[in-house]
Amino acid sequence: MRDRTEIRALLPEDVASLFDDIDQSRVLGANAQIKLMQRMMLSVLDHAGGDDLGTVRARVGDLVDYYKGTRGQNSRAIFNALGLMTRRAFSPDVDDLDAFVGMLREDIDSFQGRSAEDTRRVVEFATNVCATFSHVLCFDYSSTVDAFIRALPADVIVTIPESRALNGGVPFLEGAVESGRHVRFIPDTCLMDELAACDAAFIGAETVYADGTTFNTIGSDVLAVVARHLGKPLYVLTPLIKLDLRAVAGTRRLRPMEYDYKRRIGDVLPPELADRVDCTGIKLVSVPGELVTAVVCERGVVPPSGLFSIALAYGRDLGEEI
């Protein structure tokens, strides 16, 4: 697999900055990052010029393999999405450049439509959950949770902790205030006191296992423990594309996503201390299924104990051998 420098170098100039947006966590959320990857693939096709099939296929393939082997290892939505979008075009019997380009464009477009419909259904089920709620807390950025916030009735109060680890609370604010609702933006260290006044907490997911174990930005684990302590329900909003079925076979390949938090908190360090203080850590943690009230997906509001059979059926649709 090519390294990050090689992958960036093979990209057309008009999309090189998109690579940086993902690499430097300037764009958050698996769905948002998948859209950037789609734009990169389409740009490679647009700039094919007089290249032959082997050259174009190799460029797209290297890009896909890079993201499957990096972001895709912790964000299964990215791994699964890239597989779905490229499976037909990369089949051995496609030996014509026009056919390759046409199939890839068609499958990228159809994936976008399918993804939008899945998100719509997740949001519909999630808002139904809130029928009797007057105050909810939403932690760390997820485009699915953002769509959920925008769809909530205007009289529902929304609390957004700052989630300083990746600045994942701020992106929620624009959509949260659109309807004129009461929005509370608090330091994440106020989370326990604030959740006591809420009806429920909601998070998105980077990846979900078939037993409901959810991987999300660091701090989600703290929220889950606090919610259990306070007796508040915790809902995970996620389309099934984020399922990781490797654990069903006893293989757990998710690895810590290392991160240097000087990018977020370095501005408070005096210059004489900046090089003498270690700010490294991780930015992805697991929330055990027993701490999750329900996973809200396009199939409905599913308790973790009921997710397993749905996950296996979905895996077969993806073409996985289970």
N, C-alpha and C positions, 0 to 999 in steps of 0.2 A: 504494500500500500504506500502511495506517495505521502510525503509529509506535508504539513500545512503550507510551507513556503512554495513547494512545487505546485500544489493545488491552486493557490492564489495566483501564481504566475501563468497558469494555463487559462484563466478566466478572461473573457473580454473586458476591456477597461470600464465599460458602462455598468458592470455588476461586481467589480472587485471590492467596492466599499460594502456590498452586502455580506461578503465573506467576513469582513472586519466586524460588521454589526453582530454576527453570531459569535465570532471568536472572542470578542471583548464584552459579551453579554450586554450590548447596547439595545438589542431587541430580545425581549423575554417571551417565553411561552412556546411550547412545541408547535402549535398551530401557526403562529406568526413566523417561526423559523422555517417551517415547511414551505410556506409561501415564498420566502426568500430563496430557498433551494430550487423551487420551481422556476423562479425568474432566472436563476443562474443557468439551469438546464436549457431553458428556452433561448437565452442569449447565446449559448454555445451553438444551438441550431441556427439561429439567425446569422451568426458570423461564420458559418461553415464555408461559404464561398465556393471555391472549386475543389474543396477537400473530398476525398473518397469516403466510402462507408466505414472502412476500418479506422480511419483517423477520427471521424466524428464519434463513432461508437466508443473508441478508446477514451476520448476526452470526457464524454458524458459518464462512461463507466468508471473512470478514475474519480470523478467528483462524487458519484453515488457511493462507491466503495469507501471513500474517505469519510463521508458522513455516516455511513452505516457502521464503520469501525470506530468512530469517535463519539459524536453526539448520540448516535443510534444505539450505542451500548447501554446508555443510561436512560434515554428517552425512546421507549419502544415505538411510540407513535411515529417518530422519524424513521426508524428502521422499517416498520411495516408500510408506511406511506411510500417510501422510496421503492420498496419491493413491488407494491401494487402498481405504481406508475410506470415501472420499467419492465415488468415481467414479459409482456407481449413483444415489445420492440426488441428485446434482447434474446428472444428465442432463436435457436440455431437456424430455423428455416427462413428467417428474415435476411435476405441477401441483396437487398436493393436499398439504396440511400433514401429515395423518396418514400418507400414503404416504411423504413425505420423512422424517419422524421414525422411522417403522418401519424403513425401509431403512437409515438411518444407524445406528440401534441394532443392527440385525441384523449389519451389516457390521463394526461395532466389535467385537461379540462374536465373530464368526467369525475376525476377525484375531487376537484374543487366543488363540483355540484353535490357529490355524495357527502363530502365533509360538511358543507353548509346545512344540508338536511339533517344530518346526525346532530349537529350543534343545536339546530332549531328544536329538535325533539328533546334533547337534554334540558334545554332552557324551559320548555313547556312543562316537563315533569317537575323540575326544580321549583318553578313558580307555584305549581299546585301544592307542593310541600309547604309553602309559605302562606297558605290561605288564611291561617289563624295567627300568623306572626306579625308583630309590629316593629321588631328591632332585630337585625341580623348583623353578624360580623363576618367579613370576608378577608382572608389572609393570603397575601402574596399573589403576584400577578399570574393570571391565566386568562386567555382570550375567551374561554368558555364561561368562566365566572364573570368576566366583564360583560358578556352578552346577557347573563342572568341578572346582574345588577341593573342594567338598562331596562330589562323587561319587568322588574318589580313594580308593584303599584307605588304611586308617588308618595303615599302616606307611610310607607315602610322606612324607618330610620336605618341607615347603613353605617356601620363603623368599619373603618379601614385602618388597621395598625400600619405603621410606617414600613415595617419589614426592611430594616436598614441593610441587611446582609446583601441584597441585590437591588435595593431601592424599588422593590416590587409592589409597594402600596400606591405610590404616586400615579402610575398609569391608570388606576381605577377611577381617579377623581373626576376626570372630565365627563365620563359617562354617568357617574353617580350623581352629579349635580344637574344633569340636563333637564330632568323633570321638575326641578325646584325642590326636591326632597331635602330633608335634614340629613346632612352627611357629617359624620365625626371622623376626624383624622388624628390619630393619637400615637405617641411613642409605643413601640412594641412592648416595652417594659410595663406598660399600663394594662396589658392584655387581660390579666386575671380579674382585676377590678372591673374592667369594662364588660367582659363576657358575662359577669354575674347579672348584668342588666339586660342581656340579650336573650332571645328565644332559641337561637341556634348559631352554629358556626359553619362556614362553607369554605372549602379549599378546592383547587384544581389538582392536577396530577401530572407529573412527568411520565410516570409509568405505574401500572397497577398489575399485581399478581392475581391469580385466579382465586386466592383465598381472601381477597380484599385488601391485602397489604399494599399500602400506597407510598410511592416515592415522590417527594416534593421538596421544595426549597427548605433549607434549614430554618427552624422555627416552627414548622408544621408539627413536629414531634412535641414541642412544648405546648402548643395549642391543644393537641389531642389529649395530653395528660391533664391539662387544666380543665378542658371540657368534661372529661370523665370525673374529675374531682368535684366539679360544680354540678354534675348531673345534666349537662347541656348536650343536645345531640350534635354530632359532627358529620356533615355530609361531604362526600367527595363527588364533584361534578366532572365527569369525563366521558368522552365517546369511547367505544370499545377498541378503537384503533390503537389505544395506548396499552392494551393488554400485552404482558410478557409471559409467554407460556413455557419458557425454558425451565422455570422452577417446578413445573408439573413432572418433568423428567428427572428432578433432583439436582438440576444445574442452576446455580444462582451466579450470574455473571456480572451483575451490577457492581460497579466499583465506585469508590468515593470520587466526587468531582472536586478536585483541589482548586483552591482559590486564594489569592493574596488579598486580604481585606484592607491592605493599605490603599487600594483603589477607592475604598468607601470611607475609611476613617483616617487615612493618612494626613488629612488636612488639620487634624487636631494635635499632631505630634510636633513638638519643637524640633527644628532642624538638627540639633545636637543629639537627639534621641532616635531620629527616623531610621538610621542605619543600624541601630543597636537593639531594636525591638522586633520580635517575630510576630507578624500578623497573619501567618498562613493558617488555613483551615480547610473545611469542605463546605460545599453549598447544596448538597443533596442528602436527604435523610429518609429513613423509612418510618412509616406509621403503621404499626401492626393492625391487622384486620379487626382484632377484638376491641380496638379503640375507635373504630369507624361505625357509625350508626347505619349508614347505607351508602352504597355507590349509586349515584344517579347517572344512568347512561341512556342511550337511545332505546333500550328495551324497557326502561321504567326505573322505579325506585327499588333497588335490589339490596337486601341485607347481605353482608359478606358471605354468610353461609349459603346463600342461594346463587352466588356468582359463578361457582365452579362449572356447572353444567352449561351455562350460557357461554363461558369462556372457551370451553372445549369445542362447542359448536362453531363459535366465531373463528377459532383457530383453524378448523377444517376449511372454512370459507376462504381463509388466507392461504390455504395450500400447505399448512404445516402438518408434519407427520407427528401425531400424538398417540 
